[in-house]
Amino acid sequence: MRQVVESGAFPLFSRSILDSHTAHVAPGERFQHGLDRILDAIAALITSLRSG
């Protein structure tokens, strides 16, 4: 995973890996964090499709 993160080729994946230090967070906050990552990915896909 380090190679993938350091490559910069997958910024959303990399951000989710770097932000994954949430073991101490309450379940509701973890859910919101995961949902936010999914919505970010969907937004990026929509932007990519519109500009492509």
C-alpha positions in Angstrom: 0.0 0.0 0.0 2.9 2.3 0.7 3.9 2.2 -3.0 0.3 3.0 -4.1 0.1 6.0 -1.7 3.5 7.3 -2.6 2.8 7.0 -6.3 0.1 9.6 -6.1 -1.8 7.8 -8.8 -4.9 7.2 -6.5 -5.4 10.3 -4.4 -8.8 9.3 -2.9 -7.5 5.9 -2.0 -4.4 7.3 -0.5 -6.4 9.8 1.5 -8.6 7.1 2.9 -5.6 5.1 3.9 -3.9 8.0 5.5 -7.1 9.0 7.3 -7.8 5.4 8.5 -6.5 6.0 12.0 -10.0 6.0 13.4 -10.0 2.8 15.6 -10.6 5.0 18.7 -13.5 6.8 17.1 -17.1 6.1 18.0 -19.0 3.9 15.5 -21.2 6.7 14.3 -18.2 8.9 13.6 -16.5 6.0 11.8 -19.7 5.5 9.7 -19.8 9.2 8.8 -16.1 9.2 7.9 -16.6 6.2 5.6 -19.7 7.7 4.1 -17.8 11.0 3.5 -15.0 9.0 1.6 -17.6 7.3 -0.6 -19.3 10.5 -1.4 -16.0 12.1 -2.2 -15.3 9.3 -4.6 -18.7 9.7 -6.3 -18.2 13.4 -6.6 -14.8 12.9 -8.2 -16.2 10.4 -10.6 -19.0 12.8 -11.6 -16.5 15.6 -12.1 -14.3 13.3 -14.2 -17.3 12.2 -16.4 -18.4 15.8 -16.9 -15.0 17.0 -18.0 -14.2 13.9 -20.1 
